[in-house]
Amino acid sequence: MNCHKSIDEVYRFLDGELGSVRRSRIEWHLRKCDGCHDAYAFEERLLLLVKRSCSAENTEVPPELFDRLRALIHQETTEGASDE
């Protein structure tokens, strides 16, 4: 598992959408790679913040919000990788 694949799947990992083998590979990579672990930790905190903010108003997080955030983060990680 490389960094690019790990970051691409971190959203599915956080949402519990991965099978056990894929989840294990991501977990292993996150333990070994500080950069990906930092990206994961950021995404996890962001997800919790959004959930907490939305639950305060007893509303669900609109799927469009997640899609937009994922697109922006993917764009940022892609542009950051090309700068290195």
C-alpha positions in Angstrom: 0.0 0.0 0.0 1.5 3.3 -1.0 0.7 6.8 0.3 -1.4 7.8 -2.7 -3.7 4.8 -2.4 -3.9 5.2 1.4 -5.0 8.8 1.2 -7.5 8.0 -1.6 -9.1 5.4 0.7 -8.9 7.3 4.0 -12.5 8.6 3.6 -13.9 5.1 3.0 -11.8 3.9 5.9 -13.3 6.6 8.2 -16.8 5.9 7.0 -16.4 2.1 7.7 -16.8 1.2 4.0 -13.8 -1.0 3.6 -13.6 -4.7 3.9 -11.4 -6.3 6.6 -8.4 -6.9 4.3 -8.4 -3.3 2.9 -8.9 -1.9 6.4 -6.0 -3.9 7.7 -3.7 -2.6 4.9 -4.7 1.0 5.6 -4.2 0.5 9.4 -0.7 -1.0 8.8 0.2 1.9 6.4 -1.0 4.5 8.9 1.1 3.0 11.6 4.2 3.1 9.4 3.8 6.4 7.6 3.7 9.6 9.7 2.6 11.8 6.8 -0.4 9.6 6.0 -1.2 9.2 9.7 -1.2 13.0 10.1 -3.6 13.3 7.1 -5.8 10.6 8.6 -5.8 12.4 12.0 -6.8 15.6 10.3 -9.7 14.0 8.4 -10.8 12.2 11.5 -11.0 15.4 13.5 -12.7 17.2 10.7 -15.3 14.4 10.4 -16.0 14.5 14.1 -16.3 18.3 14.1 -18.8 18.2 11.2 -20.8 15.5 12.9 -20.8 17.3 16.2 -21.8 20.6 14.6 -24.6 19.0 12.7 -25.9 16.9 15.6 -26.1 20.0 17.7 -28.9 21.1 15.4 -30.4 17.6 15.1 -29.6 17.5 11.4 -27.7 15.1 9.3 -24.6 16.0 7.4 -25.6 16.5 3.8 -23.7 14.1 1.5 -22.9 17.0 -0.8 -20.8 18.5 2.0 -18.7 15.4 2.3 -18.3 15.2 -1.4 -17.2 18.8 -1.6 -14.7 18.4 1.3 -13.3 15.2 -0.2 -12.8 17.0 -3.6 -11.1 19.9 -2.0 -8.8 17.7 0.2 -8.0 15.5 -2.8 -7.1 18.6 -4.8 -5.0 19.9 -2.0 -3.1 16.6 -1.6 -2.7 16.2 -5.3 -1.3 19.7 -5.7 0.9 19.2 -2.6 2.4 16.0 -4.0 3.2 17.6 -7.3 5.1 20.4 -5.5 7.5 18.0 -3.9 
